[in-house]
Amino acid sequence: FDLGLRVPEDVGIAGCDELEEGRYMATPLTTVGAPLHAMCEAAWELLLNRIRKPDSPVRHIHIPSELIVRESTQRS
């Protein structure tokens, strides 16, 4: 249903998957882009490590991401 809100004048919207369709919406969608290949490689490495060494300490990794600003969060 329609609440009468306008994007981006009344509310900003952002996604988190960098879906290609987001750039072609009536109001192009701001998104966070993360390198899927790097995330999959890291997940696989962590899983294999856990299988081989179940008692190993928890590891934290950082995979850089990018904020892709488009019209859905930019006020005029």
N, C-alpha and C positions, 0 to 999 in steps of 0.2 A: 504494500500500500504506500501511497505517496504522502510523505510528511511535509512536503513543500521545502525541503532543504536543498540548497544548491552547493555543488562541488565546484570549486574550492571556496566559494564566497562564505558559506555558512559552516562547512565542515571539510576537513582534509581527510583524504583516504590514502593509505599506502599498503602495498602488498609485501610479501617476503619471499617470493619464488622467482622473480624475474621472468615471469611467463611472457612469451612473445606477444600474446594477445593484448596484454596490458598497454602496450605502446599504441595500439590502434583503437582503443576505446574512444567514445565521444569526448571524454576528458581523459587524456593519457595518464596512466596510473604510475605514481611514484612507487618505487620498489627497492628492496634490498637484494642485490645480486651476490650470490655466493658461488664459488667454483665447484660445481657438482662433482667433477672428476676428482678433485683434491679431497672433497668430503668422503667420497666412496673409498678412495685409497686409504685414507686415515681410518675409516671405520673398519675396513678389512684388516689393516695392520693391528688395530686394537683388539679385534676379535681373535685373530690368530695368537696374539700374545696371551690373551686370557685363557685360551684353550691350552696352550703349551705350558703356561705358568699360572695356574688358577689362583695362587696365593700372592702373586705380584701386587705391588701397591697400585692404587688407582692413578691413572695418568690423565692429565689435562692437556689438551692441545688447542692451539689457536689457529684458525683458518681465516685469513683476512677476507672481508666482504666489502662491498661497495654500495653506497647509497646512490641510487639513480633517481635524481629529482626530475619529476615531470609535472604537468599542469595540475594534477589532482591535489597538490599541496601548496601551490603557489597562488597567493591572493593577488589580485590586480592592484 
